[in-house]
Amino acid sequence: MTRILLSIAALFIWLPTQCLWGQASFSYEQAFEYGTPYLLTSLPTFKGWANQETFVLAQPTAGGYELLSGEAGTEGFASIVKMGKLPTPFSTSTLPSSSAAISPDFQTYILASKGDLYAYKNKIQEFRQLTDTPALMEKNPRFSPDGKHIAYTRAHNLFTMNLATGEERQLTKDGNDLIYNGWSSWVYMEEILRRSSHYAAFWWSPDSKKLAFLQFDDREVPTFTITGADGVHGEIETQRYPKAGDNNPGVKLGVVDIESGTLNWMDTNESLEYTAWPSWTPDGKELTFQQMNRGQNHLVIYAANPQTGKRRLLYEEKQKEWVQFFQHTHFQMLTEEKGFLIRSDKSGYAHIYHYSMEGALLKQLTEGEWQVKEILGTNSRQSTLYFTADKDNTLEQHLFSVGIQSRRINKITQQEGVHSLKASPDCTYFIDTYSDLIHPRKMVLIDRKGEVLKTLGEQATEEMEKYNWGNAETFTVPSGDGLKLPAYWILPPDFDINKKYPVIFDIYAGPDRKRVTNSFRNLQQHFYAQRGIIIFAVDHRGSGHFGKKGVANMHRNLGKWEMHDLIAGVKWLREQPFIDESKIGITGGSYGGYTTLMALTVGADYFTHGVSRAPVSDWRLYDAVYTERYMDTPEENPEGYLKGSTLTYLENLKGKLFLSHGTADDNVHMQNSLQVVDALTDLGKEFEFMAYPDQRHAYRGAKRTHFNKSAIRFWFKEFLSTSPDFQ
């Protein structure tokens, strides 16, 4: 796993490195099933900050996890509670081992089980049942900022409960199978609010007295039917799913007072298709929200009076290609009416801008041909802003600060690699989790200067030293039209330049999704390298390494530049003396599955084998929000949809294809793969196909194991002419 000392400019001069590791190879169980002996340990999960200096982590334990608190100036950790071992009067089979919600002080825990909610108060070790509606499940309990109430949805209506009295209040009453209050329509959850929301679409006010929520109306959204295989007659699941060009859900934004029940609807702009991301101002006097047109190239931020609903324009942005909603890490309100900060890519690169509360641009805080990733926050005086970015090296991500007045930028993290940060409320401390190509992830507590105050966890183990890891390196390959495309490979531990090696491209290739970074590669990739297969990846011009300016190339022609640049990668590999041109494979799931199908058809003269999991096959079959962002509607861009469809090129297939899909995939419907199967059989093409009953977009349990082993058998048979060493 030591870095290869290879000069790309003088490829034939090979400087071998001395292996610092043992000679053993991973077993299948170790690489794919987290089997023993463990090569890597689990890091604790960051749960939040209890105050300015105290952070809380969750450490996995047998049967659950333990919440631990730590502080910058103290050694070790203090145990808060052991979930899964709570002193409960209920049956141990009644309660789950993890909490559905945790209070701001980390002392009260809401647990959901069998359709009802339970509360456990840690300090007094009190356990009680909160709801008794097993037939109508409560979902997404959320604590109020003061910790005195929780809000949740039940049967698509919004409720609150006073935890001191147990009094429940129903705040909406019109929820039904197609009208959802505080519960997201599928496409909003998937593409706008994102899966981390778990469908929750309500937000507490800072004073804990009001709830903002989105109401969705799915009545005009077309249905898609998913068929289950269970039982004698099967099962039918009906999903409201807008495909490209279809009607989207209607949406309204409301604010409800939790005591009086008074509900006010905000004055949204009805000419704009999408409404999302409500955010309270720090003083709670206004509610900001964002709206966007159907073409997704015009975004506005409004500030509304929660009492009257009257709106005022706060910010407006238009781009030729598309704009995207400002998520919470891209939009931050400052206190004392000092305005707001946004991360926008309108210049061609994502940077931070400071605006007044009247919507006037005060200052652009960052600029250059690099990208800000996230806004983390400011210090207590709001004089210094902290953010993460790929400045100086797009393969890495680091913590930076910038003076809001001086605009002076300071790089804080110095250790090479990709850093992910969690800031304390006043940005005095940061939880920093990072890795690089040859070092697994490590979690540390650092201060504003980047000094490590405490090590919180390390994935690396002594067991690692017994194994012979692949050799990983990053470099660039020429695009053929002037660009240097980032790439990495993992070579076999016993690499010999005089031998011929097969290659697997491991890709995703979606817009603004980097695959090539200076971060630790997974065990599966090293598993293949240990068996004599080179793992390779190259990022195309729209991957994010070249800013929004590069990603914009993909507008209205998904598939075009991905193929151009991946083929450039194959051309470069063919020039290397140790590459077996007859064995150039590619694999990926979802967008990576789409790219795999395109590679084997559009790039049929370059790619010889592929494993495609859950692919989009035709962009007309995918959801409206994602697809139209990049492609516009099928009516507006018929040529782009035709050229971007894998179905257009299936007659070119001449390599070996293994295709798989979950029958219950509610994201990329199995319809996509079935249309490929239908066309390929009509064309008389040979291929392998595996459908996994009742599996969603990601396979679970035994089905995941079966797919992993099937893919390994495919690669071993085709590339190594052997069988893997498992049953």
C-alpha positions in Angstrom: 0.0 0.0 0.0 3.0 2.2 -0.1 2.9 5.0 -2.7 4.3 4.0 -6.1 7.3 6.0 -7.2 6.3 6.1 -10.9 7.0 8.9 -13.2 4.1 9.2 -15.6 6.1 11.3 -18.0 8.8 8.6 -18.1 6.6 5.5 -17.7 9.2 2.9 -18.6 11.5 4.0 -15.8 10.2 1.9 -12.9 11.4 2.4 -9.4 10.2 -0.5 -7.3 9.3 0.2 -3.7 10.0 -2.0 -0.7 6.8 -3.5 0.7 6.3 -2.5 4.3 3.5 -5.1 4.8 3.1 -8.8 5.3 2.3 -11.4 2.7 -1.3 -12.5 3.5 -4.3 -11.6 1.3 -7.7 -10.6 2.5 -10.4 -13.2 2.6 -13.7 -12.5 1.0 -15.3 -12.2 4.4 -12.8 -9.6 5.5 -13.1 -7.5 2.4 -16.9 -7.7 1.8 -18.6 -8.9 4.9 -16.6 -7.2 7.7 -15.3 -10.6 8.8 -12.6 -11.4 11.3 -9.8 -10.8 12.0 -10.8 -7.2 11.5 -8.5 -5.1 9.3 -10.1 -1.8 10.2 -12.0 -0.8 13.3 -15.1 1.4 13.4 -14.8 5.0 14.3 -17.3 6.6 16.7 -20.2 8.5 15.3 -20.3 12.2 16.0 -23.8 13.0 17.5 -23.4 16.7 18.3 -22.2 19.4 20.6 -23.8 19.6 24.1 -22.3 23.1 24.5 -19.4 25.2 23.2 -16.8 22.7 24.5 -18.5 19.4 25.1 -19.0 17.0 22.2 -20.9 13.7 22.1 -19.9 10.6 20.3 -21.7 7.3 19.8 -19.4 4.2 20.2 -20.8 0.9 19.0 -21.3 -1.8 21.6 -22.8 -5.3 21.7 -26.5 -4.8 21.3 -26.5 -1.0 20.7 -24.1 1.8 21.3 -22.8 4.0 24.1 -23.0 7.8 24.2 -19.8 9.3 25.3 -19.0 13.0 26.1 -15.6 14.6 25.8 -14.0 18.0 26.3 -11.0 19.7 24.9 -9.2 20.1 28.2 -9.8 16.7 29.7 -8.5 13.2 29.1 -10.7 10.3 28.2 -14.5 10.3 27.9 -17.5 10.2 30.2 -20.3 7.7 29.6 -23.7 9.3 29.2 -25.9 6.3 28.5 -25.7 2.8 27.0 -28.5 2.5 24.5 -29.7 -1.1 24.2 -29.1 -1.6 28.0 -31.7 0.9 29.4 -33.4 0.1 32.7 -36.9 -0.4 31.1 -40.1 -2.0 32.5 -41.0 -3.1 29.0 -40.0 -6.2 27.2 -36.5 -6.0 25.8 -37.9 -7.0 22.5 -40.2 -4.0 22.5 -37.5 -1.3 22.3 -34.9 -0.8 19.7 -31.2 -0.4 20.5 -30.9 3.2 19.2 -32.8 6.4 19.7 -35.1 8.1 17.2 -34.3 11.6 18.7 -32.0 13.0 21.4 -32.7 16.2 23.4 -30.3 19.1 23.0 -28.7 18.4 26.4 -28.3 14.7 25.5 -30.3 13.6 28.6 -33.7 12.6 27.1 -34.1 10.0 24.4 -37.1 9.3 22.2 -37.4 5.7 21.0 -39.7 4.3 18.4 -41.0 0.8 18.5 -44.0 -1.1 17.1 -45.7 2.1 16.0 -45.3 4.1 19.3 -42.9 6.5 20.9 -41.2 6.1 24.3 -39.1 8.5 26.3 -36.2 7.8 28.6 -34.8 10.5 30.9 -31.3 9.6 31.8 -30.7 11.7 34.9 -33.6 10.2 36.8 -33.7 6.9 34.9 -37.4 7.4 34.1 -39.0 5.4 31.3 -42.5 6.1 29.9 -44.6 5.4 26.9 -45.7 8.6 25.1 -48.1 7.4 22.4 -50.5 4.4 22.1 -51.4 4.3 18.5 -49.7 1.1 17.2 -51.8 1.1 14.0 -50.8 4.6 13.1 -47.0 5.0 13.4 -45.4 8.2 14.6 -42.5 9.2 12.4 -39.5 11.6 12.7 -39.8 12.8 16.3 -37.8 16.1 16.6 -37.0 17.9 19.8 -37.8 21.6 20.1 -34.7 23.8 20.7 -35.6 24.1 24.4 -36.0 20.4 24.8 -39.5 20.7 26.2 -41.5 19.4 23.2 -41.3 17.0 20.4 -42.9 17.3 17.0 -43.7 14.3 14.7 -46.0 13.2 12.0 -48.7 10.6 12.1 -50.9 9.6 9.1 -49.5 12.6 7.2 -50.6 15.1 9.9 -48.3 17.1 12.2 -48.4 16.7 16.0 -46.5 18.1 19.0 -46.3 16.7 22.6 -45.4 18.5 25.8 -42.9 16.2 27.4 -43.6 17.4 30.9 -47.4 16.9 30.8 -47.7 14.3 28.0 -50.3 16.5 26.3 -50.5 15.9 22.6 -51.7 18.5 20.1 -52.7 17.8 16.5 -51.7 20.8 14.4 -53.1 19.7 11.0 -56.1 17.7 10.1 -56.3 17.4 6.3 -53.5 14.8 5.8 -54.5 11.7 3.9 -53.0 9.3 1.3 -52.1 12.1 -1.1 -51.9 15.2 1.1 -48.8 15.2 3.4 -48.2 17.7 6.2 -44.6 17.8 7.4 -43.9 14.6 5.5 -42.1 14.9 2.1 -43.3 13.7 -1.2 -40.9 11.1 -2.6 -39.1 13.2 -5.2 -38.5 16.1 -2.7 -37.0 13.6 -0.2 -34.8 12.0 -2.8 -33.6 15.1 -4.7 -34.2 18.3 -2.7 -34.4 17.6 1.1 -32.3 14.5 0.6 -32.5 11.1 2.2 -30.9 12.3 5.4 -34.2 14.1 6.1 -36.0 10.7 6.4 -39.0 12.4 4.8 -39.3 15.0 7.6 -40.4 18.4 6.3 -40.9 20.5 9.4 -38.6 22.9 11.3 -38.8 24.4 14.8 -38.6 28.1 15.4 -35.7 29.3 17.6 -38.1 30.1 20.5 -39.7 26.6 20.3 -43.2 28.2 19.8 -43.8 27.6 16.2 -43.3 25.0 13.5 -42.7 25.7 9.8 -43.7 22.9 7.6 -44.2 21.9 3.9 -47.5 20.5 2.8 -47.3 18.3 -0.3 -50.1 17.4 -2.7 -49.4 14.3 -4.8 -52.8 14.1 -6.5 -51.5 15.1 -9.9 -48.3 13.1 -9.7 -48.4 9.9 -11.9 -48.1 6.5 -10.1 -45.6 3.8 -10.7 -46.4 0.2 -9.7 -43.8 -2.0 -8.0 -44.7 -5.7 -7.9 -43.6 -7.8 -4.9 -43.0 -11.6 -5.2 -44.2 -12.6 -1.7 -47.3 -14.6 -1.1 -49.5 -16.6 -3.4 -50.9 -13.6 -5.4 -47.9 -11.2 -5.0 -48.0 -7.7 -3.6 -48.5 -4.4 -5.2 -46.8 -1.1 -4.1 -48.0 2.1 -5.7 -45.6 5.0 -5.7 -46.2 8.6 -6.7 -43.2 9.2 -8.9 -42.8 12.1 -11.4 -40.7 11.1 -14.3 -39.0 13.6 -16.6 -41.7 15.8 -18.0 -44.4 14.6 -15.6 -46.4 16.7 -13.1 -44.6 17.4 -9.8 -46.2 17.5 -6.4 -47.9 20.7 -5.4 -46.3 22.3 -2.3 -47.3 25.0 0.3 -45.3 26.4 3.2 -47.1 26.9 6.5 -46.3 28.2 10.0 -48.3 26.9 12.9 -48.3 28.1 16.5 -48.0 25.0 18.8 -50.1 26.6 21.6 -52.9 28.3 19.8 -52.9 26.1 16.7 -53.1 29.2 14.5 -51.9 28.3 11.0 -50.6 30.9 8.5 -49.7 30.0 4.9 -46.7 31.8 3.5 -47.1 33.9 0.4 -45.1 31.8 -2.0 -44.6 32.7 -5.7 -47.0 30.5 -7.6 -45.1 31.0 -10.8 -42.2 29.0 -9.4 -42.4 25.2 -9.4 -40.3 24.2 -6.4 -40.4 25.4 -2.8 -38.0 24.1 -0.2 -35.4 24.7 2.6 -37.2 27.0 5.0 -34.9 28.5 7.5 -35.7 30.7 10.5 -33.7 33.9 11.1 -31.7 33.7 14.4 -34.3 36.0 16.2 -37.2 34.1 14.8 -38.9 37.2 13.3 -38.7 36.0 9.8 -38.8 32.7 7.9 -36.7 32.4 4.8 -37.5 30.0 2.1 -36.2 29.2 -1.4 -38.1 28.8 -4.7 -37.1 27.6 -8.1 -38.6 27.5 -11.6 -39.3 24.2 -13.4 -36.3 24.8 -15.7 -34.1 25.0 -12.5 -32.1 27.9 -13.8 -33.8 30.6 -11.7 -33.7 30.6 -7.9 -35.0 33.1 -5.4 -34.8 33.4 -1.6 -37.7 35.1 0.2 -38.0 36.2 3.8 -41.6 36.0 5.1 -43.4 37.3 8.1 -44.6 34.2 9.9 -47.6 36.0 11.4 -48.9 37.4 8.1 -47.2 35.2 5.5 -46.2 38.4 3.5 -42.9 37.8 1.6 -40.0 40.0 0.5 -37.2 39.3 -1.9 -33.9 38.5 -0.3 -31.8 37.0 -3.0 -32.1 36.0 -6.7 -29.8 34.0 -8.9 -30.0 32.9 -12.6 -27.6 30.7 -14.5 -27.6 29.6 -18.1 -27.4 25.9 -17.3 -28.9 25.3 -13.8 -28.9 26.4 -10.2 -29.3 24.3 -7.1 -31.0 24.9 -3.7 -28.8 26.2 -1.0 -28.7 23.5 1.6 -28.0 24.3 5.3 -24.2 24.1 4.7 -24.5 26.5 1.8 -26.7 29.2 3.4 -26.2 30.7 6.8 -27.9 33.5 8.6 -25.7 35.8 10.8 -27.0 37.1 14.2 -27.7 40.8 15.0 -29.1 41.3 11.5 -25.6 41.2 10.0 -26.9 39.5 6.9 -26.4 36.1 5.5 -23.7 34.0 3.8 -24.2 31.9 0.7 -22.1 29.4 -1.2 -22.8 29.9 -4.9 -21.2 28.5 -8.0 -22.5 31.4 -10.3 -18.9 32.5 -11.1 -18.0 29.0 -12.5 -16.6 27.9 -9.1 -18.3 27.6 -5.7 -17.5 30.6 -3.5 -18.8 32.4 -0.5 -20.7 35.7 -0.7 -21.9 38.0 2.1 -25.2 39.8 1.7 -27.2 42.2 3.9 -30.7 41.4 5.1 -31.9 43.8 2.4 -30.3 41.6 -0.2 -27.4 43.8 -1.1 -24.0 42.2 -1.9 -21.6 43.3 0.8 -18.5 41.3 -0.2 -17.3 38.2 -2.0 -15.2 36.5 0.6 -13.5 33.8 -1.6 -12.6 33.6 -5.2 -10.4 31.7 -7.6 -10.3 28.4 -9.6 -11.1 26.2 -6.7 -14.3 25.3 -4.8 -15.8 25.9 -1.3 -17.4 22.7 -0.1 -19.3 23.7 3.1 -19.8 26.7 5.2 -19.1 25.6 8.8 -19.8 28.8 10.8 -18.3 31.8 12.4 -16.6 32.7 15.6 -18.6 34.4 18.4 -17.7 37.9 17.1 -18.7 36.9 13.6 -15.4 38.3 12.4 -14.0 35.0 11.0 -15.7 32.4 8.8 -14.7 28.7 8.7 -15.2 26.6 5.7 -14.0 23.5 3.8 -12.6 23.7 0.3 -10.4 22.0 -2.3 -8.1 25.0 -2.6 -4.6 24.2 -3.9 -5.5 20.6 -4.6 -8.8 19.3 -6.0 -7.9 15.8 -4.8 -8.1 17.0 -1.2 -10.4 18.9 1.2 -9.2 21.0 4.0 -10.4 23.4 6.7 -9.9 27.1 6.0 -10.7 30.4 7.7 -11.3 33.8 6.1 -11.6 37.2 7.7 -15.0 38.6 6.9 -13.5 42.1 6.7 -9.9 41.4 5.6 -10.8 38.4 3.2 -7.5 36.9 4.3 -7.6 33.1 3.9 -5.8 30.7 6.2 -5.4 27.0 5.7 -5.9 25.2 9.1 -5.5 21.5 8.5 -2.1 20.5 7.2 -2.2 16.7 7.1 -2.5 15.6 3.5 -5.9 14.0 2.5 -9.6 14.6 2.6 -10.9 16.2 5.8 -14.5 16.2 7.0 -15.2 18.7 9.8 -17.8 19.2 12.5 -17.6 22.7 14.1 -18.5 23.6 17.7 -21.2 26.3 17.9 -18.6 29.2 18.0 -16.0 27.4 15.9 -13.5 27.1 18.7 -13.1 23.4 18.2 -13.6 21.0 15.3 -14.0 17.2 15.0 -11.8 16.3 12.1 -12.1 13.0 10.3 -9.6 12.4 7.6 -7.7 9.9 5.5 -5.4 9.7 2.5 -4.6 7.0 -0.1 -2.4 4.9 2.3 -3.8 5.8 5.7 -7.3 4.8 6.9 -9.6 7.3 8.5 -8.7 9.0 11.8 -10.8 11.2 14.0 -9.3 13.9 16.1 -10.3 17.0 18.0 -8.5 20.2 16.8 -8.6 23.9 17.7 -8.7 26.9 15.4 -5.0 26.6 14.7 -5.3 23.0 13.6 -3.5 21.7 16.7 -4.6 18.2 17.6 -6.0 18.2 21.1 -7.3 14.7 21.4 -7.4 11.5 19.3 -11.0 10.2 19.2 -10.6 7.1 17.0 -8.5 5.4 14.4 -9.5 2.8 11.8 -6.0 1.4 11.4 -5.1 -1.8 13.3 -2.0 -3.8 13.9 -3.7 -6.6 12.0 -3.2 -4.5 8.8 0.5 -5.0 8.9 0.1 -8.8 8.3 -1.4 -8.2 4.8 0.0 -7.4 1.4 -1.9 -4.3 0.3 -2.1 -3.1 -3.3 0.0 -0.1 -4.4 -2.1 3.1 -4.7 -1.2 6.3 -6.5 -2.9 9.3 -8.0 -1.9 11.0 -11.2 -3.4 12.6 -14.3 -4.1 11.4 -17.8 -4.6 13.5 -21.0 -8.2 14.1 -22.2 -7.1 14.5 -25.8 -8.3 18.0 -25.9 -6.1 19.8 -23.4 -7.3 18.8 -20.0 -5.4 16.7 -17.4 -7.9 14.3 -15.9 -7.4 13.2 -12.3 -6.9 9.4 -12.0 -5.8 6.8 -9.5 -5.0 3.1 -9.7 -4.3 0.3 -7.3 -1.6 -2.1 -8.6 -1.1 -5.6 -7.4 1.3 -5.9 -4.4 3.7 -8.0 -6.5 3.4 -5.8 -9.6 5.7 -6.8 -12.4 6.0 -4.4 -15.4 6.9 -7.3 -17.7 3.5 -9.0 -17.1 0.1 -8.2 -18.6 -2.7 -7.2 -16.2 -6.5 -6.8 -16.6 -8.1 -3.6 -15.4 -11.4 -2.7 -13.8 -12.7 0.9 -13.9 -14.5 1.5 -10.6 -16.7 4.5 -11.4 -19.8 6.5 -10.6 -19.3 9.4 -13.0 -22.4 11.5 -12.1 -22.3 15.3 -12.3 -20.1 17.0 -9.7 -19.2 13.6 -8.1 -15.5 13.1 -7.6 -14.2 9.5 -7.5 -10.5 10.4 -7.6 -9.4 11.9 -4.3 -6.5 11.5 -1.9 -8.6 9.3 0.5 -8.4 5.7 1.6 -9.7 3.2 -0.8 -12.0 0.4 0.3 -10.9 -3.1 1.1 -12.8 -4.5 -1.9 -10.5 -2.7 -4.3 -7.4 -4.0 -2.6 -9.0 -7.5 -2.6 -9.0 -7.4 -6.4 -5.5 -5.9 -6.6 -4.2 -8.8 -4.4 -5.5 -11.2 -7.0 -3.8 -9.6 -9.9 -6.3 -7.1 -11.2 -5.5 -3.4 -11.6 -8.2 -1.1 -10.1 -8.4 2.2 -12.0 -10.6 5.3 -12.0 -10.5 8.6 -14.0 -12.7 11.6 -13.3 -14.3 13.3 -16.3 -14.4 17.1 -16.8 -17.9 17.3 -15.1 -16.8 15.5 -11.9 -16.2 18.7 -9.9 -12.4 18.9 -10.3 -12.9 21.7 -12.8 -15.6 23.6 -10.9 -19.2 24.3 -12.0 -17.5 25.5 -15.2 -16.6 21.9 -15.9 -19.8 20.4 -14.7 -21.8 22.7 -16.9 -20.5 20.8 -20.0 -23.0 18.1 -19.1 -26.0 20.3 -19.6 -28.5 18.7 -22.0 -26.1 15.9 -22.9 -25.6 13.4 -20.1 -23.4 10.6 -21.2 -21.4 12.5 -23.8 -18.4 13.8 -21.8 -18.3 10.9 -19.4 -17.7 8.6 -22.4 -15.2 10.9 -24.1 -13.1 11.2 -21.0 -13.4 7.5 -19.9 -12.3 6.4 -23.3 -9.4 8.8 -23.0 -8.5 6.8 -19.9 -8.6 3.6 -21.9 -6.4 5.1 -24.6 -3.8 6.1 -22.0 -3.9 2.6 -20.4 -3.4 1.0 -23.8 -0.1 2.8 -24.1 1.3 1.1 -21.0 3.2 -2.1 -21.7 1.7 -4.0 -18.8 -2.0 -3.6 -19.7 -4.0 -6.4 -21.2 -6.1 -4.6 -23.8 -8.5 -7.6 -24.1 -9.5 -7.2 -20.5 -10.6 -3.6 -19.8 -13.6 -3.9 -17.5 -15.9 -1.3 -15.8 -18.3 -1.5 -12.9 -20.7 0.8 -11.1 -24.1 1.2 -9.6 -26.9 3.7 -10.2 -25.3 6.4 -12.3 -22.3 4.2 -12.4 -24.5 1.4 -13.7 -25.7 3.8 -16.5 -22.1 4.7 -17.3 -21.1 1.0 -17.4 -23.8 0.3 -20.0 -22.7 3.4 -22.0 -19.1 2.2 -21.9 -20.0 -1.2 -23.2 -22.0 0.3 -26.1 -20.8 3.8 -27.0 -17.3 2.7 -26.0 -17.6 -0.9 -27.3 -14.3 -0.6 -29.0 -12.6 0.2 -25.7 -14.3 -1.6 -22.9 -14.6 -5.4 -23.0 -16.4 -6.3 -19.8 -18.8 -4.7 -17.3 -20.9 -5.2 -14.2 -23.8 -2.8 -14.1 -26.0 -2.6 -11.0 -29.4 -0.7 -10.9 -28.7 1.5 -13.9 -30.7 4.3 -15.4 -31.1 3.1 -19.0 -33.1 6.0 -20.4 -33.4 9.4 -18.8 -37.1 9.5 -19.6 -37.5 6.8 -16.9 -35.9 8.7 -14.1 -37.3 11.4 -11.8 -38.2 14.9 -13.0 -36.1 16.9 -10.5 -32.7 15.3 -11.1 -33.2 14.6 -14.8 -34.5 18.0 -15.8 -31.8 19.8 -13.8 -29.3 18.5 -16.3 -31.3 17.6 -19.4 -34.4 19.9 -19.4 -37.6 18.0 -20.3 -37.9 15.4 -23.0 -40.1 17.8 -25.0 -37.5 20.5 -24.8 -34.5 18.3 -25.5 -35.5 15.2 -27.5 -32.0 14.9 -29.2 -30.2 15.0 -25.9 -32.5 12.3 -24.4 -32.0 10.1 -27.5 -28.2 10.5 -27.5 -28.1 10.0 -23.7 -30.1 6.8 -23.7 -28.3 3.4 -23.4 -31.1 1.9 -25.5 -29.9 3.9 -28.5 -26.6 2.0 -28.6 -27.3 -1.6 -27.4 -26.8 -3.0 -30.9 -23.1 -2.1 -30.4 -22.6 -4.4 -27.4 -19.9 -7.0 -28.1 -18.3 -7.4 -24.7 -19.4 -9.4 -21.7 -22.2 -7.8 -19.5 -23.5 -8.8 -16.1 -26.6 -6.7 -15.2 -28.5 -6.8 -12.0 -31.4 -4.9 -10.4 -33.6 -5.0 -7.3 -37.2 -5.7 -8.1 -38.5 -3.2 -5.5 -36.1 -0.4 -6.4 -38.1 2.8 -5.7 -35.3 5.1 -6.9 -34.2 3.7 -10.3 -37.0 1.4 -11.2 -36.2 -2.1 -12.5 -38.1 -1.0 -15.5 -34.8 0.5 -16.6 -33.0 -2.9 -16.7 -36.0 -4.7 -18.1 -36.0 -2.4 -21.1 -32.3 -3.3 -21.6 -33.1 -7.0 -21.3 -35.9 -6.7 -23.7 -33.8 -5.0 -26.3 -30.8 -7.2 -25.9 -32.8 -10.4 -26.3 -34.5 -9.0 -29.4 -31.0 -8.2 -30.8 -29.8 -11.7 -30.0 -27.0 -10.5 -27.6 -25.5 -12.7 -24.9 -25.5 -11.3 -21.4 -26.1 -12.2 -17.7 -29.0 -10.8 -15.7 -29.9 -11.2 -12.0 -33.0 -9.7 -10.4 -33.1 -9.5 -6.6 -36.6 -10.0 -5.2 -37.9 -7.2 -3.0 -34.6 -5.3 -2.9 -34.5 -1.5 -3.1 -31.7 0.6 -4.8 -29.1 -0.9 -2.4 -29.1 -4.6 -1.8 -29.2 -5.9 1.8 -28.4 -9.0 3.7 -28.1 -12.3 1.8 -29.0 -10.6 -1.5 -26.0 -8.2 -1.1 -23.8 -11.2 -0.4 -25.1 -13.0 -3.4 -24.5 -10.1 -5.7 -20.9 -9.5 -4.3 -20.0 -13.1 -4.9 -21.6 -13.2 -8.3 -19.6 -10.1 -9.4 -16.4 -11.6 -8.1 -17.1 -14.9 -9.9 -17.7 -12.9 -13.1 -14.4 -11.1 -12.8 -12.4 -14.1 -11.8 -13.8 -16.2 -14.6 -13.3 -13.5 -17.3 -10.0 -12.0 -16.1 -8.2 -14.7 -14.2 -9.7 -17.9 -15.7 -10.2 -19.2 -12.2 -12.8 -19.4 -9.4 -12.7 -17.5 -6.2 -11.8 -19.3 -2.9 -15.2 -19.2 -1.4 -18.4 -21.4 -1.8 
